[in-house]
Amino acid sequence: MESSSEKDPMESVLSSSSFEKDRHVKFLQMMYQVLPYNYQTHEINRLTLAYFVISGLDLLASLHSIDKDAVAEWVLSFQAHPSDEAQLNNGQFYGFSGSRTSQFPPDDNGVLVHNGSHLASTYCALAILKIIGYNFSKIDSVTILTSMKNLQQPDGSFMPIHTGAERDLRFIYCAAAICSLLKNWSGMDKEKAKEYILSCQSYDGGFGLIPGSESHGGATYCAVASLQLMGFIEDDIISKNWSSCIINVPLLLDWSLQRQASDGGFQGRANKDSDTCYAFWIGAVLRILGGHKFIEQKSLRGFLLTCQSEYGGFSKFPGMLPDLYHSYYGFTAFSLLEESGLNPLCVELGISDIATSEI
Ligand SMILES: [Zn+2]
């Protein structure tokens, strides 16, 4: 081992021991202008990528650098509209498409034949509009919510798109977040959704994406955040009467805390490598439960800094090139660690606290 006095001066620049906020802001501003060609294959998820950029700038308290009117106009251009009342009741979902490639114009009779509205894109669209302070009374929430009911299945789960696809906890979370953002729960049967979520808690305390599947950090976040948004579990439940809680709280707390590995980072499942994004997925679960105080914060911070890129942003694993997804969850993780200069996070909605407060 070299002593610190013998270190190459460049090395300290490359492996910084502090959160490089200015570099991260520049990284996101660059992505706001133009996405690198590597994202071509993610074209269909353009709204999701925009959510990472805009919500990221908001968490870094740097939202002033974007043109909010232009962003609102762009986001709203992805919304699908039924031509009339009859079309609204045709079983389709009228939300937001993820990008132009999944958006088709109505035919000569004004009928939308190919409607690519997707729950995840709709969540991202509404999250962006909330962050930039768009007036939600101007959004036709009745259309979104009435048609969203078509996606809920008899077992309580949701399909993400009306043509059918995989059904799991991710889309219950999107539906719950959409209802919460629109402050209207008429779009889903909460009781049925709750029953589905409860059937996904595994013997070890974590949640799998579907009943009987292996516990996973992302699925566990979707389960716990949805239950919190729907009002079925309280914040900071471990300091209250958790014995009457509808989920097994001690097992879930144990499972979540065991995901912090010896290198300080969080893994998504047992026996997997630590990965930047799980500092959010599991960290957010612990924050909702009130168990965040049991995290080894210093070692988590240390792990995350090994994933901080010299170009700004964060990578999945130490020393790799950054990507938008892991950058965003790196920022949320540092917000949870209460890094100065970052806005606090509304963990259950995945956006800043300020964005969720009324103007
Ligand atoms: Zn990851």
Boltz pocket constraint, residues with backbone or C-beta under 6 A from the ligand:
constraints:
  - pocket:
      binder: B
      contacts: [[A, 275], [A, 276], [A, 277], [A, 278], [A, 316], [A, 326]]
      max_distance: 6.0
